[in-house]
Amino acid sequence: MGKPHVLAIPYPAQGHVLPMLELMQCLAKHGFKVTFVNTEFTQERVINALAGKDCIENHIHLISIPDGLKPWEDRNELGKLTEAIFQVMPGKLEELIEKINGSDNDKITCIIADQLLGWALEVAEKMQIKRAAFWPAAAALLALKFSIPALLDDGIINDSGTPTKNQMIQLSPTMPAISTSHLVWACIGDLTTQKIIFELNVRNNRSVQVADWLICNSTYELEPAAFRLFPNILPIGPLLARNRLGNSAGYFWPEDSTCLEWLDQQPANSVIYVAFGSFTVFNQIQFQELALGLEIANRPFLWVVRPDITNKNNDAYLQGFKERVATRGRMVGWAPQQKVLGHPSVACFLSHCGWNSTMEGLSNGIPFLCWPYFADQFLNQNYICEVWKVGLRFNHDESGIIKQEEIKDKVEQLLSNKTIKARALDLKEVATKSVKEGGCSHNNLNNFIEWLKT
């Protein structure tokens, strides 16, 4: 018998590709052969961002299939992307598996699919291949999705997933409360997109039932109530490159590692690290208020400014801003975030609260300033501010803008709060222990690996 051969297929978004590839790096270290299936569009971005770096284990083979959209179509239109994926990718995946199994001595022994791609689990079942679902975000969010039937029965949402009224809900007393306006499918795009995403979640709730395992990039100690509510979800996180003493791979933008040298020159616990993930887009007014807020905070800052972070193609900075902050501000297109957050000069993380960023910040004992944009980021903010108490949220003005004075004030409040910093360091220990030998996540991952080998 040949090597165990895993086929992994993530949802084609940065926050999904990165942790799935991290999991595959772990499996490759245990001797597994891995075929990692991106969409063609995602594959090109990942390869370009790697730019010849040797960050991926030898046993991982990156391969691509079409996502159903034309090359020029906007992948940020999630409703359109989701529909195209469902129409095209199941057939393409089946063809790929048949091709691999017909030509490779190491036939595919298991398919690990993103929970958002429930159809891939159905393909695996049809082809009589072992299957596992991987959830890259908070267990609480998956619990929320699994609770859709109860939300319908209680009249909290209608058949399209639209909240019947704006209210706060809580799945259990020790889980974060969330506004119905921030249900993950209710804060993405327009009403048509929201309905598509809601129906996707309903469909995936059925598809995941054919999975042999349901694993999650979280840890029991951080979300005990969610794991008690749905004990079939098994935590194996946080999945971070440093836990296997390696480098991150799977970013969509090339990293500017020169910012690490810049951080070396800054005092300990002095730098505001500012990064908003791969989706956040600002209008011109908000972008400039953020820039001015960082300027008047009068502290060193490292700001990740993607080329597409504003809805203007021209230079969005106010005239003279770059010159005024040149001695203490550094702007980069993309940063090696795990290394940045582990740097001793970083004092806090001004974040969109994506789950990967949340896990990376927690695992380094960094306090948060929370600026969620969409989807699960509001739930993660509630964890950070209300449950774990390791961060502060911003207040918007009457026109929905976070003003420069608010940014300056919250920076000062956070960095003068020793209690928040102490809690952040405590949670760092919690997250670190879970993935070390004897920890719950470590044990779950080992059991999963043993099952994959059988």
N, C-alpha and C positions, 0 to 999 in steps of 0.2 A: 504493500500500500504506500502511495506517495505522501507528500506533506499535506497537512490540513490546509485547505485553500478557501479563504474567506473572500466573498465579494461584498464590498461596502458601497452603499449609495446614499449620499447625503442630499438633503434639499439644497437647491443651488443658491444659497445665500451665505455671506461671510460667517455669520454666527452659527451656521450649521456645518459648513465644510471644515472649519478649523478644529472643533472638538472631535468630529468623526475621524479626521486624519490623525489627531493626537491618539485616539483609541487604537487606530490601525498601527501607529508607530509602536505602541505597547505590544500588540499582537506579533508584529514583525520581530521584535526583540525576543519573543518566546518561540521563534522558529516558524511562524505561520507564513504561508505565501498569501499575499493580499492583492486583489484586483480592486482598484479604487475608481469608481465610475462617477465622473463629473459630466455635466452638460458640456457641449462643445464651447459655449460662451465662457463658462466658468473655467474650463480647462485652460483656455488661452490666457486668462488673467492669472491663474495660479502659476503657470509655467513662466510667464513674463515676469512675475513678481519674484520668483526664485532666481531668475537670471544667472543660472549656472552654479548657484550655491548647492552644496552637498548636504541638504537638510533632511532628506528622506531616506529611510532605510532601504537597503538593496532589494529586499523581498517585496517592496510595494511597487506595483505596476499601475501607473496612472493611465486611464483610458477614458474615452468620451463617447457620448451618444447625443443626438439632437434633442433640444427641449421643445421643439414644435414652433418656435418663433423664428422670424427672419433675422439675420444678423443685425439689422439696424433698428429693430423694434426695442422698446423700452422695457427692460427686465424689472424695473422698479414699479411697474403697473402689476401688482401682485395678483389681482383677479384674472387678468389676461394670461399671465404666466402660468398660473395654477391650472386654468382650463386647457391651455396648450400642452402642458406636461402630461395631464391625464389622458389626452387624446393620442399622444405620440409615444411617450416613453415606455409604457408597459410592453408594447410590441417590440420595441427596439431592445429592451432589456432581455426579453425572452430570446430574441435572435442572438444576442451577444453570449448569453449563457450556453446556448446550443453550439455556437461556434467554438467557445472555449473548451467545453466538454468533449467536442469532437476532435480537437487537435492537441489538447494538453494532457499529459500523463497525470498531472495533479488536478483532477476534476474538482469543481466547486463543491465544498462540503457544507457551507453555510452562507446564507445571505443575511447581512446586517443592514437594515434599512432605517433611515430616518423615520420617526413615527409620523411625520407629515406625509410620507410617501407610502401610505398603507397598501396601495396597489402592488408595491414591490413584494410585500409579504404574501399577497395572494398569488403572485407569479411563482414565488418560492414554493408555496403549498401545492400549486398545480404541478410543478416540476419535481415534487417530492424531495425538496432540499430543506435541510434544517434552517430555521429562521429566528432572528432576534430583532426586536425593535429597539432603536436607540433614541432617547429623548435628550437633546442637548441643552435644555433650559431647566428652569426650576420645576421641582416636583409639584409645587403648589399650582403651577399653570396647567400641568397635565391633569391634576386633580380637578381643576376648574372645568377643563374640557370633558373629563369623564362624568362631571356632574350636570352636563347639559340636560339629560332627561329630568332630573330633579328641578332644575331651573325652569323648565317648561311646565312641569306639573304644578309648581308653586306660582306660576303666572309672572315670574320675574322677567322672562323673555317671551317673545312670540315665536311662531313657527319659522320666521326668517332670522331669528337670533337677535332681533332688535329689542332692547330693553323697553318694558312697558312703562317704566318711570325711572327717574334718576334717584337711586338710593344706594346706600352702602350695604354690602353683603359680606358674610363671613362663613366659610365652609365648616370651620370648627373654631372654638374659642381662642386657641393659641395660634391660629393662622392669620396672616395679614388681612385686614378688611380691604375691600376694593369697591370703588364706585362702579355701578353698572355701566356708566358711560365709558369706563376703561376696561370693560371685558375685551379680551384680546381681539375678537373678531369685530368688535364695535368701534374700534379706533384705528382702523386701517382703511384709508381711501374713502371712496364715495359709497352710497348705499348698495349699489350693484356689487362692488368689490366685497363689501362686508357680508353680503348674502352668500357669495361664492366661497369666502373663507369659512363662514359658519357651516355651510353644507360640507365642505372639505373635512372639518373637524368631526361632524356627525358620521360621515363615511369612514373616517379613520378610526373612530371608536369601535366600529364593527370589525374593520380589517385587523386591528391589533389583537383581536381575540384569537387569531390563528398563529400568533407568535409563540415560540417556545419560551422566550425570555423577553422581559421588558426592562432595559437598563437605562440609567439616568445619570447625567453629569452633575450630580449633587452629592451631598453627604447627609447621613441620617441626623447628625448632631445639629445641623443648621436648619433642618426642616422636619423635625420629628412628627409634628401633627399631620403633615401631608402624607408621610410614609405610613403612619398608623391608619389613615383614612383609606389608603389604597396600598395594602402590603404587597401586592404583586409588582410594584415599582421598586426596583433594586438599585440603590445608589452605588456608583463606582467612581465618583469624582472627589475633589476637583481634578479634571484631566488637564494637567499643565506640563509643559515641556521640561521644566526644572525637576519635576518629580522623577523623570527618567534620565536626568542629567543631559538633556539634549537641547536642540534649538527648535523653535516653532516653525511650522510650514503650513501653507494653505491660505496665506493672505492674498487679497486681490490687488494690493498695491505694493510696489517695491519699498522696502524699509530704508529709512535714512538713519543709518547707525552712527553717523557723526554726532547725533544729539547725545549719545552716551559720553563722548569726550567733553561735550559742553557741560553735562551734568557733573562730571568729575571736578569741574572748576567752581561749582556752587557750594555754599555752606550746607552742612547737614540739616535736614528737616526744614528746608527753606523754599523749595520749588512747588508751585502749583502746576500739576500736570493736567492738561485739558485735552480731552479726546471724546468724540461723539460717534464712534463706530462708522459703519459703512452706509447707513441709510439717511441719517439726519441731514436735512436741508434747511438753511436759514434764509429769511428774507433780508434785504439789505439793511433795514433799520435794526433788526435784532442782532445781526452780525456785528454791526458797528457799536451797538451798546455793549456787547460782550467784549469787544476789543477795548473800548474805553474803560469798562469795569476792570479788566486785567491791568490796564495802565494805571488807574488811580489806586488800585490795591497796593501798588508800590512794592511788589515782591517779585522775585524771579519767577518766570513761567515758561513752560514748554507747551506749545499749542500745536496740536495736529490739525492742519487745515487741508483737507482733501481738495483736489482741483474742482470737484463738483459740490462743495459744501454750501454754496450760495446759489440762488436762482438767477444770478447775473453771470454772464460770461467774462465781463471785464473785471479789473482789479477792484475788489469789494472794500479794501481798506480805506479808511479816511486818510486824506492827504497829510503826510508828515508822521503818521502813526509809527511806521517801521523805524524811522530815524529816531523818534522820541524814546522808543523802548529798546533800542539796539543794544544797550549795555546790559539789559537784564531779561530780555524776551527772546525766545527762539521759536520760530515757526517752521514746521516740517510737513511734507505731504503725507507721510505715514511713519510710524515709529515702531521699533521692536518693543511692544508694550510690556510684555512680561519682564523684560530686562529693565525697562524704565521704572516700573512699579517696585522692582526689587532694589533700586538704587538708593543709597542712604540719603541723598540730597532731596528726595521727593517727600513733601510734607502732606499733600492731600491730592485727591483725584476728583476733578470736576468732570463728571461723566454723564452719558446718556442712560446709564444703568442697564445696558445690555447684559445678558447673563454671563457671557464670557468675561466681560470687563468686571462685573461684580465679583465673580470667583477669583479673578486675578488680583483685584484690590484687596479682598478679604484675606487671601492667602499670603499677602505681604504686609498685613497690619496697617493698611492705609485708610484714613478717614475719607468720607465722600461728601462732595457737594453734588446734589442730584438734579439732573436736567433731562427728564425723560422726553422722548419724542413720539413714540407710538408703540403699538402691540403690547408685549409683556413688560415693557420698561416701567410702566406705572406700578405694576405689582411688585417688581424688584425694588423700586423706590420705597414702597411701603415696608418691605422687609428691612431695608437699610435704615430707614428713619424710625419706624415704630416698633419693629420686633427686635432687631439686633442693636438698634440705637448706636450706629457707627457713622451717622451722617446727618446732614441738614438738607432741607428742600428749599427751593427759591419761591418767592411770591411774585406773581405777575401783576402788572398794573391793569387799569380798567380796559385798556386796548389789547391786553394779552401779551405785553412785552415785559421781559425781565430787564429792569433798568440797571444802568451802571452802578448806581449807589447801592442797590440791593445786592449786587455781586460783591462789591467791596465790603459791605457790612457782613455778609455771610462768610466770606473768607476770614475776616477778623474774628467772628464768633467761633468758627470751627477751630481755627489754629490756636485760640486761647483756651479751648475747652479740653482740659487734661483728662476728664472722665471719658469723653468720646475716644480719645487716643488710647487710653488704657483698655477700653472694651475692644477696640480694633486689634490691639496686640493679643488680647485673650482669644479672639476669634481666629487669629492667625494660627495659634497653637492648636485650636480645635480642628481647623481645616487640614493642618499638616499631619496631625496624628491619624486622621481617618484614612490617609493613603499610605501610611507606614505599616510595617509588619504588625499584625494584630489588630489593626484598625478595621472598622466595619466595611469601608469602601475597598480596602485592600483585600479583605477576605472574599467579598462578593466578586471582585474581578478575578481572583484566583479560581473561585468555583466556576465562574463563567468560562474561563480558559480551559479548565479540566473538562467541562461539558463539550466545548468545541473540539477537543482532541478525541473524544469517544466516537 
